């Protein structure tokens, strides 16, 4: 008995296979289908590849091989796999292509379903796939959407074979045929050979019956008994009727005089291809959509099960033009029963675009999982445990991000993800790692220069984003053989500046002046001070060679550096804000200076960048998952992110504090980061906490692990991140940047501005200007004085506290008594940031937390002004602030200015307090008038007594 599949060729219908896999190609299965079944082509789509890649190990070796040549993001990795399969399939089909004189022998590869409504993107990707596969018997699949029509015309006009997919409507098919014909005319006009261009128009069949039958079933259930037979008779008939009429339209179009002119030049018709021919309704024949659609110049692409069924019991005969009148009657009957075929086909296109995008998500998720296995410990691991309700909400957020394509929108700088302000201008951090790797020589050359020049120290002069990242490098990596020590100065406290000065030999120190805008007060006055120091050490001629600048192009700092002859100037990107800049030159120049291999560090970071790529679906995107947790927790009242970092990477928390607080704390919303708070028993924590534990794999701390386990067991949300090696810390910089941007979208704020930081700067400038005019800061009056301490407050806070200020302890009791459920306490210390003073602050915060269960934060001024200060002023009004200032035992002049560093620090503290007061915050300033150490002791004892 003749093979029914082979017999279809005798009726002018080509059999194509709607499936491809590595096993099919490598086992010789495709060649057998060609030889035994007369197979003439292959089609693929994301769903087919997902089944092949995600449900087995056929591709594991190929993925490992591809990754060995260099890590790829999920989209690029899939494309690499798909191109190899398509090339191999095309080569197997090439003999058919030649034998049929380019009529058959094609294999199809689809442009990304995400581009279905993007004409330009479709054209660009189709061109790239065409050239990447580099096989003349490739067909690029393009959806027959409105944007797709223009792309089809353009691509055919360039001689690219196109399989037009997702067709349901006869009207749209006519538009597709027009795009094909006009594209061929354009190609021929340019001197192209039309015979070398092929196309099919893929009509999706069974899905029409599925949707129409569902509508009919609803009507049958509600109809009168006499109406039911007529409705029942339409079931399973519409898809075939629609296809038959489309074929009649095909014959008319390609019988026209216009087409004949192209045919005389060798042009081939764009055949109708019947797709979605597997039967969905088990009540129908499993070969229904093959048996009833057999006709000349057509293609039927069948899934393997349908091919098997047809080979077994198919009945080949010319059916496509049987009873056209009945087909017309079926279509005419639909409006009479209130079913619009136009509405049906429009919905099918909409659903098809969505379903293909869903399939692509599943495909890329499968590829990402396989990629992660291959990367192993090269990629930092993340796990999390959330209470059930929170887990449900996070899953809902991730599904919304998936269904709405928000990861791709983020990478495309779509400001509508946030507030539709200027967010699109601040997305440069997404691409900075690739940009740095492409231009890595400038960092390597700088590292060589620093090493060869014999510098003993590097002193970075910066604030906020320009200092906190470099500090992480300094604290985490220490000193490497042959390279200098890195010190980071970000305080105007005179004692602290003096201690940095005492540590270095100016003659053997490289000073890095780091300021994005170039106009930030602190780096500029630091530069003035140490420039004078360098001049005294090495002379005016040599001093500039001890200085390098890191700043944005065109800034005042760049101009000054060029005018003064600095050793070198490094540029940031204007599209990267300071707190997102650690992987740009603001972080990588100091890292290179102390011997951290910039290429190795950035290549490791790139593995996280690719893990968070636009092609990585939310459920497999580590940055998006973390952002969804943070944003969802914030919206559910868990807005205190408690950062626990193991000893080897402990300083990462200070960088993370700025990123989270300055990015999200605004408009009365936001995340309050809690760094370096000593871990306590679960009972000390309220329902406003989420815990983020970052552990260097080599660090072992049983106490920390036990404390976290207890907190997790008590029902608090805990995120655990394992950093396998210090050189993989760049992965966490990027993961948290991505997470912060995502959380900002969920919270509903612009994560790239810092309006309240600017307010504090304005106040500081006003106060220093007043000092320059009068020689003194404006007078202020304490409302309490005793025990070597003065208390200051704005009128509103003073009115609340003065009646209770019989003693320091009583005043503090009244102030700290204002801490309520969901509040946090922040200690803002404008004193030297020394180990002893850090311990004093830790002692204070432990006492406050143990009595109030409130989260506690510590900031040393003025550095926190460029960090958590934004959340304190612009975030939720849940903070109770204790500002600590002192009389400076010694002061240092600012060269060229009438004010000193002590005056600047005092102005910053007072400006900070004024803005807190303007924002309605509960704030008290404690000013130590005598010996600082003794005064801190008094304060600690008074706080402990106040809390008893």
Secondary structure, 3 states (H helix, E strand, C coil): CCCHHHHHHHCCEEEEECCCCHHHHHCCHHHHHHHHHCCCEECCCHHHHHHHHHCCCCCHHHHHHHHHCCCCCHHHHHHHHHHHHHHHHHHHHHHHHHHCCCCCCEEEEECCHHHCCCHHHHHHHHHHHHHHHCCCCEEEEEECCHHHHHHHHHHHHCCCCEEEEEECCHHHHHHHHHHHHHHHHHHHHCCCCHHHCCEEEEEECHHHHHHHHHHHHHHHHHCCHHHHHHHHHHCCCHHHHHHHHHHHHHHHHCCCHHHHHHHCCCCCCCEEEEECCCCCCCCCCCCHHHHCCCCCCEEEEECHHHHHHHHHHCCCCCCCCCCHHHHHHHHHHHHHCCCCHHHHHHHHHHHHHHHHHHHHHHHHHHHHHHHHHHHHHHCCEEEEECCHHHHHHHHHHHHHHHHCCHHHHHHCCCHHHCCCCCHHHHCHHHCHHHHHHHCCHHHHHHHHHHHHHCCCEEEEECCCHHHHHHHHHHHHHCCCCCCCEEEEECCCCHHHHHHHHHHCCHHHEEEEEECCCCCCHHHHHHHHHHHHHHHHHHCHHHHHHHEEEEEECCCHHHHHHHHHCCCEEEEECCCCCHHHCCCCHHHHHHHHHCCCCHHHHHHHHHHHHHHCCCCCCHHHCHHHHHHHHHHHHHHCCCCEEEEEECHHHCCHHHHHHHHHHHHHCECCECCEEEECCCCCCHHHCCCCEEEEEEEECCCCCHHHHHHHHHHHHCCCEEEEEEECCHHHHHHHHHHHHHHHHHHHHHHCCCCCCCHHHHHHHHHHHHHHHHHHHHCCCCCCCCCEEECCEEEECCHHHHHHHHHHCCCHHHHHHHHHCCCCCCCEEEEEECCCCCHHHHHHHHHHHHHHHHHHCCEEEEEECCHHHHCCHHHHHHCCCCEEEEEEEECCCCCCECCCCCCEHHHHHHHHHHHHHHHHHHCCCEEEEEEECCCHHHHHHHHHHHHHHHCC
